[in-house]
Amino acid sequence: MTTTHVRVMLAGILVACGTLAVAVGVTDDDAPATGTRTDAAAAKGPYVALGDSYTSGPEIPDRTGTPAGCERSSRNYPALVAADLGLTGAGFRDVSCSGAKITDLTTTQSTADGTNPAQLTALSSDTRLVTVGIGGNDVGFSSMIKRCVGMGALYKLAGSGKYLSEDAPCARQYGGSGDSVEERIDEADGRLTRTLAEVRRRAPQARVYVVGYPAIFPADSAECGREMSLAPGDVTFLRETELQLNGMLRQRAKASGIGYVDTYKPSEGHDACSAEGTRWIEPLVPKSPAAAVHPNERGERGMADAVLHTVRSAL
């Protein structure tokens, strides 16, 4: 066979392969990505952020959006994610609200300064990215922490266990039948199941991610001093409660066929009991501009990085 014949055959094969590719709809877009896509190509908006105060970032300057009672920060993680992805104007909507529960995603929420519309009304068939950070208020986690701190102060005043044998007085309050933490999480799971289905219905073309909560307490209870005065067993109880909540959020996201953003692992060692210069979560008396036992600006940046990493990894 001559060189000319070989060239003719190869050309015929290439033409045939190209024809087959067109016939079955194979294009470059369907092929696995080779290399890194640009942010502009990877992040098609609009992006809608749904959630509670860990999303809105209360008391982190500067306040933005309406109603004012939702206490959204211009430096919360949705705003940082949108900025990094180059989404502005109509390409980004943050409807998160301090104090929001899962039901507030589908119904209006009254705040101390205005009413927030049902958060899901921000979604449409045009929406391409959604983050959902919710569930803590359904479990009553914030009030639980404050109650446990109060009981921890009494525990330590009474002799740090010398006169009180129970080293987890708060955990005992939330372990009874009828209103246990486990029951609250189970109830939240059912509500979230229905709500995520509604998110998918309203925004069928969107990539949806449930965002978990960052680490609030350390693994070692001895690390919590006067700023987070807790009985040793209650530090363990609260940490395990948060892990249970995050576990439910992760499982619900997986069962709903959507993504999950783990903010707990990258925030370990940056909890409310850690050093002031490294913590992501402020203690009961904040030292940085942020609400008590909520992410500070450093924490919102860390959460944003976790969201961006997850979103980009899925592309």
Buried (B, 14 or more C-beta within 10 A) or exposed (E): EEEEEEEEEEEEEEEEEEEEEEEEEEEEEEEEEEEEEEBEEBBBBBBBBBBBBBBBBBBBEEBBBEBEBBBBBBBBBBBBBBBBBBBEEEBBBBBBBBBBBBBBBBEEBEBEEEEBBBBBEBBEEEBBBBBBBBBBBBBBBBEBBEBBBBBBBEBBEEEEBEEBEBBBBBBEBBEEEEEEBEEBBEEBBEBBEEBBEEBBEBBEEBBBBBBBBBBBBBEEBEBBEEBBBBBBBBBBBBBEBBBBBBEBBBEBBEEBEBBBBBBBEBBEBBBBBBEEEEBBBBBBEBEBBBBBBBBBBBBBBBBBBBBBEBBBEEE
